[in-house]
Amino acid sequence: MKFVPLKSRGGNYLVVASNIAWLRIGENGQTLVGIVGGQPLLVTGTPEEVAAAVLAG
């Protein structure tokens, strides 16, 4: 299992990379991260920046 750290304004997350289903532009320059079987997470950064963090993580 590969965990990826994602930063959020309300706190940081460690997300299982294989559970990320989609990325979408959120509010105020943030990104919504769709989680398989769960609610989306609102994290900081653009979808491109989040995707790069997931691939590098």
The first five atom37 places (N, CA, C, CB, O) and aatype in JSON, in Angstrom:
{
  "aatype": [12, 11, 13, 19, 14, 10, 11, 15, 1, 7, 7, 2, 18, 10, 19, 19, 0, 15, 2, 9, 0, 17, 10, 1, 9, 7, 6, 2, 7, 5, 16, 10, 19, 7, 9, 19, 7, 7, 5, 14, 10, 10, 19, 16, 7, 16, 14, 6, 6, 19, 0, 0, 0, 19, 10, 0, 7],
  "atom_mask": [
    [1, 1, 1, 1, 1],
    [1, 1, 1, 1, 1],
    [1, 1, 1, 1, 1],
    [1, 1, 1, 1, 1],
    [1, 1, 1, 1, 1],
    [1, 1, 1, 1, 1],
    [1, 1, 1, 1, 1],
    [1, 1, 1, 1, 1],
    [1, 1, 1, 1, 1],
    [1, 1, 1, 0, 1],
    [1, 1, 1, 0, 1],
    [1, 1, 1, 1, 1],
    [1, 1, 1, 1, 1],
    [1, 1, 1, 1, 1],
    [1, 1, 1, 1, 1],
    [1, 1, 1, 1, 1],
    [1, 1, 1, 1, 1],
    [1, 1, 1, 1, 1],
    [1, 1, 1, 1, 1],
    [1, 1, 1, 1, 1],
    [1, 1, 1, 1, 1],
    [1, 1, 1, 1, 1],
    [1, 1, 1, 1, 1],
    [1, 1, 1, 1, 1],
    [1, 1, 1, 1, 1],
    [1, 1, 1, 0, 1],
    [1, 1, 1, 1, 1],
    [1, 1, 1, 1, 1],
    [1, 1, 1, 0, 1],
    [1, 1, 1, 1, 1],
    [1, 1, 1, 1, 1],
    [1, 1, 1, 1, 1],
    [1, 1, 1, 1, 1],
    [1, 1, 1, 0, 1],
    [1, 1, 1, 1, 1],
    [1, 1, 1, 1, 1],
    [1, 1, 1, 0, 1],
    [1, 1, 1, 0, 1],
    [1, 1, 1, 1, 1],
    [1, 1, 1, 1, 1],
    [1, 1, 1, 1, 1],
    [1, 1, 1, 1, 1],
    [1, 1, 1, 1, 1],
    [1, 1, 1, 1, 1],
    [1, 1, 1, 0, 1],
    [1, 1, 1, 1, 1],
    [1, 1, 1, 1, 1],
    [1, 1, 1, 1, 1],
    [1, 1, 1, 1, 1],
    [1, 1, 1, 1, 1],
    [1, 1, 1, 1, 1],
    [1, 1, 1, 1, 1],
    [1, 1, 1, 1, 1],
    [1, 1, 1, 1, 1],
    [1, 1, 1, 1, 1],
    [1, 1, 1, 1, 1],
    [1, 1, 1, 0, 1]
  ],
  "atom_positions": [
    [[0.83, -1.16, 0.0], [0.0, 0.0, 0.0], [0.89, 1.24, 0.0], [-0.96, -0.01, 1.2], [1.82, 1.36, 0.8]],
    [[0.6, 2.16, -0.91], [1.39, 3.39, -1.03], [0.57, 4.56, -0.5], [1.82, 3.63, -2.51], [-0.49, 4.88, -1.05]],
    [[1.06, 5.2, 0.55], [0.4, 6.37, 1.12], [1.0, 7.64, 0.51], [0.54, 6.38, 2.67], [2.21, 7.74, 0.31]],
    [[0.13, 8.61, 0.23], [0.56, 9.89, -0.33], [0.13, 11.0, 0.62], [-0.04, 10.1, -1.76], [-1.05, 11.07, 0.98]],
    [[1.05, 11.87, 1.03], [0.66, 13.0, 1.88], [0.03, 14.11, 1.04], [1.87, 13.55, 2.66], [0.61, 14.53, 0.04]],
    [[-1.14, 14.57, 1.42], [-1.82, 15.67, 0.75], [-2.11, 16.75, 1.79], [-3.14, 15.2, 0.05], [-2.62, 16.46, 2.87]],
    [[-1.79, 18.0, 1.45], [-1.97, 19.11, 2.39], [-3.34, 19.75, 2.2], [-0.86, 20.16, 2.21], [-3.84, 19.86, 1.08]],
    [[-3.93, 20.15, 3.31], [-5.22, 20.8, 3.31], [-5.14, 21.98, 4.27], [-6.35, 19.82, 3.71], [-4.31, 22.01, 5.18]],
    [[-6.01, 22.93, 4.07], [-6.04, 24.09, 4.96], [-6.57, 23.72, 6.34], [-6.9, 25.21, 4.36], [-6.26, 24.39, 7.32]],
    [[-7.36, 22.67, 6.42], [-7.93, 22.25, 7.7], [-7.13, 21.17, 8.4], [0.0, 0.0, 0.0], [-7.46, 20.79, 9.52]],
    [[-6.09, 20.66, 7.76], [-5.28, 19.58, 8.3], [-4.76, 18.75, 7.16], [0.0, 0.0, 0.0], [-5.28, 18.83, 6.05]],
    [[-3.75, 17.96, 7.39], [-3.14, 17.17, 6.33], [-3.68, 15.75, 6.31], [-1.62, 17.16, 6.48], [-4.16, 15.24, 7.33]],
    [[-3.59, 15.11, 5.14], [-4.09, 13.74, 4.97], [-2.98, 12.83, 4.5], [-5.26, 13.71, 3.97], [-2.05, 13.26, 3.82]],
    [[-3.07, 11.57, 4.86], [-2.3, 10.49, 4.25], [-3.33, 9.62, 3.54], [-1.43, 9.67, 5.33], [-4.18, 9.0, 4.18]],
    [[-3.24, 9.57, 2.22], [-4.24, 8.9, 1.41], [-3.59, 7.71, 0.7], [-4.88, 9.87, 0.38], [-2.46, 7.81, 0.23]],
    [[-4.29, 6.6, 0.64], [-3.81, 5.44, -0.12], [-3.94, 5.8, -1.6], [-4.63, 4.13, 0.23], [-5.04, 6.06, -2.09]],
    [[-2.83, 5.82, -2.31], [-2.8, 6.28, -3.71], [-3.76, 5.5, -4.59], [-1.4, 6.17, -4.27], [-4.38, 6.09, -5.48]],
    [[-3.89, 4.21, -4.39], [-4.77, 3.4, -5.24], [-6.25, 3.67, -4.98], [-4.47, 1.93, -5.03], [-7.09, 3.2, -5.74]],
    [[-6.59, 4.41, -3.92], [-7.98, 4.75, -3.62], [-8.41, 6.08, -4.22], [-8.18, 4.8, -2.12], [-9.57, 6.48, -4.07]],
    [[-7.5, 6.79, -4.9], [-7.85, 8.05, -5.53], [-8.51, 7.75, -6.87], [-6.59, 8.97, -5.72], [-7.93, 7.1, -7.73]],
    [[-9.76, 8.23, -7.03], [-10.53, 7.94, -8.23], [-10.49, 9.09, -9.24], [-11.97, 7.64, -7.86], [-10.44, 8.85, -10.44]],
    [[-10.51, 10.34, -8.76], [-10.54, 11.48, -9.66], [-10.05, 12.74, -8.96], [-11.94, 11.7, -10.2], [-9.99, 12.79, -7.73]],
    [[-9.72, 13.75, -9.75], [-9.33, 15.08, -9.27], [-10.2, 16.1, -9.99], [-7.79, 15.36, -9.51], [-10.47, 15.96, -11.19]],
    [[-10.63, 17.11, -9.28], [-11.47, 18.16, -9.88], [-11.15, 19.5, -9.23], [-12.98, 17.82, -9.72], [-10.83, 19.56, -8.04]],
    [[-11.23, 20.56, -10.01], [-10.98, 21.9, -9.48], [-12.02, 22.2, -8.41], [-11.03, 22.97, -10.61], [-13.22, 22.01, -8.62]],
    [[-11.55, 22.66, -7.26], [-12.43, 23.0, -6.15], [-12.54, 24.51, -6.01], [0.0, 0.0, 0.0], [-12.35, 25.25, -6.97]],
    [[-12.84, 24.96, -4.82], [-13.0, 26.39, -4.57], [-11.7, 27.0, -4.08], [-14.11, 26.63, -3.55], [-10.87, 26.33, -3.46]],
    [[-11.52, 28.3, -4.36], [-10.37, 29.08, -3.86], [-9.02, 28.46, -4.19], [-10.48, 29.24, -2.36], [-8.13, 28.42, -3.34]],
    [[-8.85, 27.97, -5.42], [-7.57, 27.41, -5.85], [-7.24, 26.07, -5.23], [0.0, 0.0, 0.0], [-6.07, 25.67, -5.22]],
    [[-8.23, 25.37, -4.73], [-8.02, 24.06, -4.13], [-8.51, 22.97, -5.08], [-8.74, 23.96, -2.77], [-9.1, 23.26, -6.12]],
    [[-8.27, 21.72, -4.72], [-8.64, 20.58, -5.56], [-9.45, 19.6, -4.74], [-7.38, 19.9, -6.14], [-9.14, 19.31, -3.59]],
    [[-10.51, 19.08, -5.37], [-11.28, 17.99, -4.78], [-10.67, 16.67, -5.22], [-12.8, 18.07, -5.19], [-10.44, 16.45, -6.41]],
    [[-10.4, 15.79, -4.27], [-9.82, 14.48, -4.54], [-10.89, 13.44, -4.25], [-8.52, 14.23, -3.7], [-11.3, 13.26, -3.1]],
    [[-11.34, 12.75, -5.29], [-12.36, 11.71, -5.12], [-11.74, 10.44, -4.57], [0.0, 0.0, 0.0], [-10.74, 9.94, -5.1]],
    [[-12.33, 9.91, -3.52], [-11.85, 8.71, -2.86], [-12.84, 7.57, -3.13], [-11.66, 8.94, -1.33], [-14.05, 7.75, -2.96]],
    [[-12.34, 6.42, -3.53], [-13.2, 5.27, -3.78], [-13.92, 4.91, -2.49], [-12.37, 4.05, -4.31], [-13.29, 4.67, -1.46]],
    [[-15.25, 4.87, -2.55], [-16.05, 4.48, -1.4], [-16.14, 5.52, -0.3], [0.0, 0.0, 0.0], [-16.55, 5.2, 0.81]],
    [[-15.77, 6.77, -0.59], [-15.81, 7.79, 0.45], [-16.14, 9.16, -0.1], [0.0, 0.0, 0.0], [-16.43, 9.32, -1.29]],
    [[-16.11, 10.14, 0.76], [-16.38, 11.53, 0.4], [-15.12, 12.16, -0.18], [-16.89, 12.33, 1.63], [-14.02, 11.79, 0.21]],
    [[-15.27, 13.12, -1.1], [-14.09, 13.81, -1.64], [-13.39, 14.64, -0.57], [-14.5, 14.71, -2.81], [-14.01, 15.14, 0.37]],
    [[-12.09, 14.77, -0.72], [-11.28, 15.59, 0.17], [-10.94, 16.89, -0.54], [-9.98, 14.85, 0.6], [-10.65, 16.88, -1.74]],
    [[-10.97, 18.01, 0.17], [-10.58, 19.3, -0.38], [-9.15, 19.57, 0.07], [-11.55, 20.44, 0.07], [-8.89, 19.75, 1.25]],
    [[-8.22, 19.6, -0.89], [-6.8, 19.79, -0.57], [-6.27, 21.01, -1.3], [-5.98, 18.53, -0.95], [-6.88, 21.49, -2.25]],
    [[-5.13, 21.51, -0.84], [-4.54, 22.69, -1.46], [-3.82, 22.32, -2.74], [-3.57, 23.38, -0.49], [-3.34, 21.2, -2.9]],
    [[-3.75, 23.29, -3.65], [-3.04, 23.1, -4.91], [-3.98, 22.84, -6.07], [0.0, 0.0, 0.0], [-5.16, 22.53, -5.88]],
    [[-3.44, 22.96, -7.27], [-4.2, 22.7, -8.49], [-4.27, 21.19, -8.72], [-3.55, 23.42, -9.71], [-3.51, 20.43, -8.12]],
    [[-5.18, 20.74, -9.59], [-5.21, 19.31, -9.91], [-3.87, 18.8, -10.45], [-6.31, 19.04, -10.92], [-3.48, 17.67, -10.17]],
    [[-3.19, 19.63, -11.22], [-1.88, 19.22, -11.76], [-0.85, 19.04, -10.64], [-1.38, 20.26, -12.77], [-0.06, 18.1, -10.68]],
    [[-0.87, 19.94, -9.66], [0.07, 19.83, -8.54], [-0.25, 18.61, -7.68], [0.03, 21.12, -7.68], [0.66, 17.91, -7.23]],
    [[-1.52, 18.35, -7.46], [-1.92, 17.18, -6.67], [-1.55, 15.9, -7.41], [-3.44, 17.21, -6.38], [-1.04, 14.96, -6.81]],
    [[-1.8, 15.87, -8.73], [-1.44, 14.69, -9.52], [0.07, 14.44, -9.47], [-1.91, 14.86, -10.98], [0.5, 13.29, -9.36]],
    [[0.86, 15.49, -9.56], [2.31, 15.34, -9.47], [2.73, 14.8, -8.11], [3.0, 16.69, -9.73], [3.63, 13.96, -8.02]],
    [[2.08, 15.27, -7.04], [2.39, 14.77, -5.69], [2.03, 13.29, -5.56], [1.65, 15.59, -4.62], [2.75, 12.53, -4.92]],
    [[0.91, 12.89, -6.15], [0.49, 11.49, -6.09], [1.47, 10.61, -6.85], [-0.94, 11.31, -6.65], [1.88, 9.55, -6.37]],
    [[1.86, 11.04, -8.04], [2.8, 10.26, -8.85], [4.19, 10.2, -8.24], [2.88, 10.84, -10.25], [4.88, 9.19, -8.35]],
    [[4.62, 11.29, -7.59], [5.94, 11.33, -6.98], [5.97, 10.62, -5.63], [6.38, 12.76, -6.81], [7.0, 10.11, -5.21]],
    [[4.81, 10.59, -4.95], [4.73, 10.07, -3.58], [4.97, 8.62, -3.53], [0.0, 0.0, 0.0], [4.93, 8.04, -2.44]]
  ]
}
